[in-house]
């Protein structure tokens, strides 16, 4: 109710007394907080996030005095928006539209960051870059993992990630693969389901059914590419006859998935604990 009326300050103090993501694990609370974020980012999104030719539905601000002030520039996002997103965490997956808005705001910021060379604002821009990287790590990637077979969100996220230097992207992929899935019960469940489904597909992958299996791999990779590719690479190490059908089956990946695959291959080759067949 506090989120619905825009009283973020009191809602935050109550959430702080609960375990992480406990409150937002309830869908109604998560959606109410998502709506509050919609209201907060609306002015900035209209200025810097809306794609050319898109109109969208204008959201009217709340009249409650306790409601967070709408963000007029990227610096204003640090006031309330980033903290609200951190409380949402992986539950941003309930609102794909807000997910896309945050990604587009990130793209708008990166364009300003890359074009602005003034030294007096560089510190502020670097701080904001760190904030967006943290949001990508703690909110966007975990939320993508809970969005089943959403290729559109994967491509939207790649539009932001391709603006990051490769060292930032690979660090995010490493966190996503090795740490994120142990941070929340829902993500633990999704990881187990992805591995189980990957085993099912790989057991039946042959030269004759590459097209059908490739589509299944593509669907599975849209949300959880790191888990899928890690398992596929481990199988290729032991079964050489899988190499050709696996390569043929990778035609249905998104741009983000190809970048994640490159990271997974580099990580596997650099891992001294794994022995590769000659």
MOJO-V163092 format. One record per residue. RES is the residue in three letters. SS is DSSP state (A for helix, B for strand, O for the rest). Layout:
# MOJO-V163092
<<RES | SS> <RES | SS>>
This chain:
# MOJO-V163092
<<UNK | O> <UNK | A> <UNK | A> <UNK | A> <UNK | A> <UNK | O> <UNK | O> <UNK | A> <UNK | A> <UNK | A> <UNK | A> <UNK | A> <UNK | A> <UNK | A> <UNK | A> <UNK | O> <UNK | O> <UNK | O> <UNK | O> <UNK | O> <UNK | O> <UNK | O> <UNK | O> <UNK | O> <UNK | O> <UNK | O> <UNK | A> <UNK | A> <UNK | A> <UNK | A> <UNK | A> <UNK | A> <UNK | A> <UNK | A> <UNK | A> <UNK | A> <UNK | A> <UNK | A> <UNK | A> <UNK | A> <UNK | A> <UNK | A> <UNK | A> <UNK | A> <UNK | A> <UNK | A> <UNK | A> <UNK | A> <UNK | O> <UNK | O> <UNK | O> <UNK | O> <UNK | O> <UNK | O> <UNK | O> <UNK | O> <UNK | O> <UNK | O> <UNK | O> <UNK | O> <UNK | O> <UNK | O> <UNK | O> <UNK | O> <UNK | O> <UNK | O> <UNK | O> <UNK | O> <UNK | O> <UNK | O> <UNK | O> <UNK | O> <UNK | O> <UNK | A> <UNK | A> <UNK | A> <UNK | A> <UNK | A> <UNK | O> <UNK | O> <UNK | A> <UNK | A> <UNK | A> <UNK | A> <UNK | A> <UNK | A> <UNK | A> <UNK | A> <UNK | A> <UNK | A> <UNK | A> <UNK | A> <UNK | A> <UNK | A> <UNK | O> <UNK | A> <UNK | A> <UNK | A> <UNK | A> <UNK | A> <UNK | A> <UNK | A> <UNK | A> <UNK | A> <UNK | A> <UNK | A> <UNK | A> <UNK | A> <UNK | A> <UNK | A> <UNK | A> <UNK | A> <UNK | A> <UNK | A> <UNK | A> <UNK | O> <UNK | O> <UNK | O> <UNK | A> <UNK | A> <UNK | A> <UNK | A> <UNK | A> <UNK | A> <UNK | A> <UNK | A> <UNK | A> <UNK | A> <UNK | A> <UNK | A> <UNK | A> <UNK | A> <UNK | A> <UNK | A> <UNK | A> <UNK | A> <UNK | A> <UNK | A> <UNK | A> <UNK | A> <UNK | A> <UNK | A> <UNK | A> <UNK | A> <UNK | A> <UNK | A> <UNK | O> <UNK | O> <UNK | O> <UNK | O> <UNK | A> <UNK | A> <UNK | A> <UNK | A> <UNK | A> <UNK | A> <UNK | A> <UNK | A> <UNK | A> <UNK | A> <UNK | A> <UNK | O> <UNK | O> <UNK | O> <UNK | O> <UNK | A> <UNK | A> <UNK | A> <UNK | A> <UNK | A> <UNK | A> <UNK | A> <UNK | A> <UNK | A> <UNK | A> <UNK | A> <UNK | A> <UNK | A> <UNK | O> <UNK | A> <UNK | A> <UNK | A> <UNK | O> <UNK | O> <UNK | A> <UNK | A> <UNK | A> <UNK | A> <UNK | A> <UNK | A> <UNK | A> <UNK | A> <UNK | A> <UNK | A> <UNK | A> <UNK | A> <UNK | A> <UNK | A> <UNK | A> <UNK | A> <UNK | A> <UNK | A> <UNK | A> <UNK | O> <UNK | O> <UNK | O> <UNK | O> <UNK | O> <UNK | O> <UNK | A> <UNK | A> <UNK | A> <UNK | A> <UNK | A> <UNK | A> <UNK | A> <UNK | A> <UNK | A> <UNK | A> <UNK | A> <UNK | A> <UNK | A> <UNK | A> <UNK | A> <UNK | A> <UNK | A> <UNK | A> <UNK | A> <UNK | A> <UNK | A> <UNK | A> <UNK | A> <UNK | A> <UNK | A> <UNK | A> <UNK | A> <UNK | A> <UNK | A> <UNK | O> <UNK | O> <UNK | O> <UNK | A> <UNK | A> <UNK | A> <UNK | A> <UNK | A> <UNK | A> <UNK | A> <UNK | A> <UNK | A> <UNK | A> <UNK | A> <UNK | O> <UNK | O> <UNK | A> <UNK | A> <UNK | A> <UNK | A> <UNK | A> <UNK | A> <UNK | A> <UNK | A> <UNK | A> <UNK | A> <UNK | A> <UNK | A> <UNK | A> <UNK | A> <UNK | A> <UNK | A> <UNK | O> <UNK | O> <UNK | O> <UNK | O> <UNK | O> <UNK | O> <UNK | O> <UNK | O>>
